Amino acid sequence: MAVRLVIIGGGPAGVEAAATASRLGAAVTLVERDVIGGAANLWDCIPSKAMIATGGALALMRRSENLGIRLDGAAPDLEALRGRVRGITERLSASTTRQLESQGVRLARGSARIVGAHTVEITAADGSPSEEVEAEAILVATGSYPRVPDWADVDGERVLVTRQAYPPATIPEHLVVVGSGVTGVEFVHMFRSLGSEVTLIVSRQQVLPMKDPEVAAALETNFLERGVTLVKGARATGVIVKEDGVGVTCADGRTISGSHMLLAIGSVPASAGIGLEAAGVTVSENGYIPINQHCQSNVPHVYAAGDVSGRLQLASVAAMQGRKIAEHVVGLHTRDHRHLDYDKAASAIFTEPEIADVGLAEAEAFALGQKIRVTKVPFAVNAKAMIDGDPRGFVKLLSDPATGVVLGGSIVGAHAAELISVVAIAVIAHLGVDDVAESLFVHPALSEAIAEAAE
Ligand SMILES: Cc1cc2nc3c(=O)[nH]c(=O)nc-3n(C[C@H](O)[C@H](O)[C@H](O)COP(=O)(O)OP(=O)(O)OC[C@H]3O[C@@H](n4cnc5c(N)ncnc54)[C@H](O)[C@@H]3O)c2cc1C
């Protein structure tokens, strides 16, 4: 008899687990209470990047003189933008739904709750009677939601979380963004491109505190050139909402005024109220479900993946966890099976310039006392970057000086999110700098800067 798997949550983790397990012969039920594709599709990756793409096109038009074009009067159309964002989400969700159904996955629309070691109760959204589903394995892939500090009263009008910005009723005149991690800087870029005045409250002395300082500095320079105000070393502790705006108060007594405030201070795992205790699954102090290398919780047949598992909060990582779980559930794991290596996940920040990195970072190598060779090539000497009128940024490659094996890299510049895949393959496949340098890349292309950095 086919092994039965019930998946709670249809985000990247749940969808990939369902598709893979079904292909491998499992009987899969996927329960989603909202949209197939998950928060990634509805609120996070897709709408934010759709808005950024529109903002990017506007920014390009404003820079059009670099390309020998004179253009005046480009402005965002909020109604069209709303339709565009909704349209992309709906098309993606519909195609994923079709794909899962064609693979034989049973899609159950409603809220799931674990009610026994091997039993999940599904309460349908349409009020029809709930049903109980038995399974040998359960995957919890319920994701996360934006964190709101107790000092902020989110009203969806002047005080917003990211989910309320797709797109807002009006483009804020002056947006104060609290949080300078990946999400915060993406929203700074998005709203600045769409025409808002933007102030970013940075709790430390550097935006993107977890990133390579040189990479963060490139972004700060861009923000300052575009008129973004950076308030550094300030910790927001309160917000005063007035009729015509907000005042964000900081621990050091400063008050930052604006028309709206956006919170981008991380997320909370969606692990409460889903019956984990009924199966004996424990959660960490912060509500994440701790997992082992197979993504099993403390209860071996209950798996967790995606944001709720507290590892790297990326859709790509969530999906790969889902695939590995599906293989484990059907017993495909062998001694040779490759575990997911979280240290080799490529990630990108969709700002201008784009920022992407993978593997070892320079600062990390220094902290570890690890000897590395660092080579850097600016796009200013790259023919395609000049042709495109955007020669900002650089490629930085880290390799092992003894063996030449590529250990990591950072790219700052146009299309960095696409280009980093070349470095990611080199890192994952343990390729040497010579393998990269001797690959015959297209000319003229931005990727030539990677080959050059590998020389
Ligand atoms: C603004 C923003 C932008 C981002 N951009 C990117 C990006 O560009 N690239 C990237 O890789 N990552 C990005 N991320 C991170 C990415 O969105 C998450 O890592 C990813 O969505 C996690 O996927 P998941 O599978 O854990 O579930 P989610 O996408 O969070 O989906 C979980 C699903 O579970 C459902 N669910 C929850 N509880 C139940 C229940 N009891 N019953 C039934 N269904 C339930 C929810 O309705 C939801 O649909 C971004 C995050 C944010 C906040």
The ligand as an SDF file (V2000), in Angstrom:
LIG
                    3D

 53 58  0  0  0  0  0  0  0  0999 V2000
    8.1750   40.5800    1.8950 C   0  0  0  0  0  0  0  0  0  0  0  0
    8.8620   39.2580    1.7120 C   0  0  0  0  0  0  0  0  0  0  0  0
    9.4920   38.9920    0.5090 C   0  0  0  0  0  0  0  0  0  0  0  0
   10.1250   37.7710    0.3250 C   0  0  0  0  0  0  0  0  0  0  0  0
   10.7920   37.5480   -0.8560 N   0  0  0  0  0  0  0  0  0  0  0  0
   11.4500   36.3980   -1.0550 C   0  0  0  0  0  0  0  0  0  0  0  0
   12.1540   36.1660   -2.2610 C   0  0  0  0  0  0  0  0  0  0  0  0
   12.2100   37.0100   -3.1410 O   0  0  0  0  0  0  0  0  0  0  0  0
   12.7700   34.9600   -2.4180 N   0  0  0  0  0  0  0  0  0  0  0  0
   12.7390   33.9930   -1.4520 C   0  0  0  0  0  0  0  0  0  0  0  0
   13.3210   32.9140   -1.6500 O   0  0  0  0  0  0  0  0  0  0  0  0
   12.0820   34.1860   -0.2910 N   0  0  0  0  0  0  0  0  0  0  0  0
   11.4430   35.3550   -0.0680 C   0  0  0  0  0  0  0  0  0  0  0  0
   10.7610   35.5610    1.1160 N   0  0  0  0  0  0  0  0  0  0  0  0
   10.6730   34.4460    2.0790 C   0  0  0  0  0  0  0  0  0  0  0  0
    9.6150   33.4470    1.6070 C   0  0  0  0  0  0  0  0  0  0  0  0
    8.4080   34.1050    1.3140 O   0  0  0  0  0  0  0  0  0  0  0  0
    9.3820   32.3710    2.6620 C   0  0  0  0  0  0  0  0  0  0  0  0
   10.6100   31.8320    3.0610 O   0  0  0  0  0  0  0  0  0  0  0  0
    8.4840   31.2670    2.0940 C   0  0  0  0  0  0  0  0  0  0  0  0
    7.2200   31.7780    1.7750 O   0  0  0  0  0  0  0  0  0  0  0  0
    8.3280   30.1280    3.0890 C   0  0  0  0  0  0  0  0  0  0  0  0
    7.5470   29.1390    2.4940 O   0  0  0  0  0  0  0  0  0  0  0  0
    6.7000   28.0930    3.3670 P   0  0  0  0  0  0  0  0  0  0  0  0
    6.5660   26.8840    2.5040 O   0  0  0  0  0  0  0  0  0  0  0  0
    7.2640   27.9750    4.7150 O   0  0  0  0  0  0  0  0  0  0  0  0
    5.2340   28.6670    3.4930 O   0  0  0  0  0  0  0  0  0  0  0  0
    4.4310   29.9710    3.1730 P   0  0  0  0  0  0  0  0  0  0  0  0
    4.7450   30.5230    1.8420 O   0  0  0  0  0  0  0  0  0  0  0  0
    4.5480   30.8700    4.3580 O   0  0  0  0  0  0  0  0  0  0  0  0
    2.9640   29.3670    3.1250 O   0  0  0  0  0  0  0  0  0  0  0  0
    2.4130   28.6890    4.2350 C   0  0  0  0  0  0  0  0  0  0  0  0
    0.9920   28.3340    3.8890 C   0  0  0  0  0  0  0  0  0  0  0  0
    0.4430   27.5300    4.9300 O   0  0  0  0  0  0  0  0  0  0  0  0
   -0.9390   27.8380    5.0400 C   0  0  0  0  0  0  0  0  0  0  0  0
   -1.3920   27.4260    6.3730 N   0  0  0  0  0  0  0  0  0  0  0  0
   -0.9030   27.8370    7.5670 C   0  0  0  0  0  0  0  0  0  0  0  0
   -1.5430   27.2070    8.5500 N   0  0  0  0  0  0  0  0  0  0  0  0
   -2.4650   26.3850    7.9760 C   0  0  0  0  0  0  0  0  0  0  0  0
   -3.4200   25.4780    8.4850 C   0  0  0  0  0  0  0  0  0  0  0  0
   -3.5640   25.2600    9.8010 N   0  0  0  0  0  0  0  0  0  0  0  0
   -4.2020   24.8010    7.6190 N   0  0  0  0  0  0  0  0  0  0  0  0
   -4.0660   24.9950    6.2630 C   0  0  0  0  0  0  0  0  0  0  0  0
   -3.1650   25.8430    5.7270 N   0  0  0  0  0  0  0  0  0  0  0  0
   -2.3740   26.5260    6.5800 C   0  0  0  0  0  0  0  0  0  0  0  0
   -0.9780   29.3510    4.8290 C   0  0  0  0  0  0  0  0  0  0  0  0
   -2.2640   29.7540    4.4080 O   0  0  0  0  0  0  0  0  0  0  0  0
    0.0810   29.5410    3.7520 C   0  0  0  0  0  0  0  0  0  0  0  0
   -0.5120   29.5500    2.4660 O   0  0  0  0  0  0  0  0  0  0  0  0
   10.1240   36.7860    1.3420 C   0  0  0  0  0  0  0  0  0  0  0  0
    9.4980   37.0590    2.5550 C   0  0  0  0  0  0  0  0  0  0  0  0
    8.8660   38.2860    2.7440 C   0  0  0  0  0  0  0  0  0  0  0  0
    8.2010   38.5690    4.0670 C   0  0  0  0  0  0  0  0  0  0  0  0
  1  2  1  0
  2  3  1  0
  2 52  2  0
  3  4  2  0
  4  5  1  0
  4 50  1  0
  5  6  2  0
  6  7  1  0
  6 13  1  0
  7  8  2  0
  7  9  1  0
  9 10  1  0
 10 11  2  0
 10 12  1  0
 12 13  2  0
 13 14  1  0
 14 15  1  0
 14 50  1  0
 15 16  1  0
 16 17  1  0
 16 18  1  0
 18 19  1  0
 18 20  1  0
 20 21  1  0
 20 22  1  0
 22 23  1  0
 23 24  1  0
 24 25  2  0
 24 26  1  0
 24 27  1  0
 27 28  1  0
 28 29  2  0
 28 30  1  0
 28 31  1  0
 31 32  1  0
 32 33  1  0
 33 34  1  0
 33 48  1  0
 34 35  1  0
 35 36  1  0
 35 46  1  0
 36 37  1  0
 36 45  1  0
 37 38  2  0
 38 39  1  0
 39 40  1  0
 39 45  2  0
 40 41  1  0
 40 42  2  0
 42 43  1  0
 43 44  2  0
 44 45  1  0
 46 47  1  0
 46 48  1  0
 48 49  1  0
 50 51  2  0
 51 52  1  0
 52 53  1  0
M  END
$$$$
